[in-house]
Amino acid sequence: MIEAGANESGDRSDEVSAIDRERLSRTLQDLADFIDMAKEVTSRTREAYDADITLRLAGEAIVSKVGEAVSRLPEDFKQANPRVPWRSIRGARNLNSQYYHRIDHHIIWLTLERELPEIGRKLGL
């Protein structure tokens, strides 16, 4: 008897592959959504960002969520896209979460305004 989702040899690789593709698709959509959120924050101008703690907190949250999404991407996908600074993205998330008392809002702003849109372009998002 062949197990549900397995091929004739009992291999479930097609099912796993489909699950992996779906997870990759969802994660890339999440990244695209976070990039759109970053554009929304930066559309408010740097002066508004500096004056509004809500916008600064939103920026921090976006950077954290991007880092989490990147951690869910398969290693082979990251290797196939070496122009994206994966390690830096993850590092920014860690700094943001673990060293919250030393957050540099200028760096967060630059990440939102420049880095995330560039990553989106590199990934075709």
N, C-alpha and C positions, 0 to 999 in steps of 0.2 A: 504494500500500500504506500502511495506517495503522500507525504505530509503536505498539508495545505500550504500553498505558496512555494513549494519546492518543485524543481524540474524532475524529469524521469530518473535522474541519477540520485535524487534526494537532496540536491544542492539548492540552497535558498539564496544564492548570490543575486539572482534577478530581483527578488523581493527586497533584499538588502540594498541593492543598487538603486531601486526605485525609491526606497525610504531615504537613502542618502541624497538623491537628487531633489526630493521634495524638501528635505531639511536645508539643503544648500539654497534652493529657490526662496524659501521663507526667510532665511538669514539675509540673503542679498536684498530682498524686499524690505526687511527691517532696516538695513543699512541705507537704502534709498530713502526710506521714510525719515531716518535720523538726519540725513543730509538736507532734506526739505525742512525739517525743524530748525536746523542750524541756519538755513537761509532766512527763515521767519525771524529768528532772534536777531540776526545781523541786519535785517531790513530796518530795524528800529534805530539804527545809527550807534556808533561807538559811545557817544555822549550819553545817550539814553541807557545803554548797557551799563556804563560806569555808575550812573545815578540810581539805577533800579536793582535792588537786591534780587527781586523775582527773576529778572532777566539773567542775572549772573548765576543764580541757582539753576535756572533752566539750562544755561550753557554747560554748567558742571554735569548736570544729569545727562545731557546729550553725549558728552565726551565719555562718561561712564558706560552708557548704553552701547555706544559704538565699540568700546573695548570689550564688552561682554559678547557682543555679536561676533566680533572677530575671533574670540576664543572658541566659538562654535563652528567656525569654518574648518573644513577638512584640510589637513596638512598638504595634500596633493594640490588642492586649489590654491593655497598660498604659494606653494613652490611654482605653480604655473603662472603666477602673477608677481614676479620678484620686484617689480618697480613700485609696488605698494609697500610702504614702511610698516609692515605688520608688527614688528617688535616695538617700534615707537608708539604705535597706537595702543598696544597692550600696556606699555609702560605708562602712558598718559593716564590710562584708566586706573592703574595701580596707585600712581601719585595722587590722583584726584580722590580716590577712596581711602587710602591709608594715611596720607599726609595732608588731610584736608585743611589743617591749620596753616599750611604753607602754599596754598594755591595762588598762582600768579594769574590774575584775571586778564592780563595782557596776553599771556600765552593761550589761555582758553579762547579769547576773542580771535586770535590769529588762527587757531585750530578751526574754529567755526567758520571764519570768513574765507580762509585760503586752503587749508589742508583738506578739510572734508570735501569741498567741491572738487578738488583735484583728485582725490581718491575715487570719487564718484565717476569722474571722467576716465580714469585709468581702468575702471571696472565696467565702464559702459552703462552706468546707472543713470 
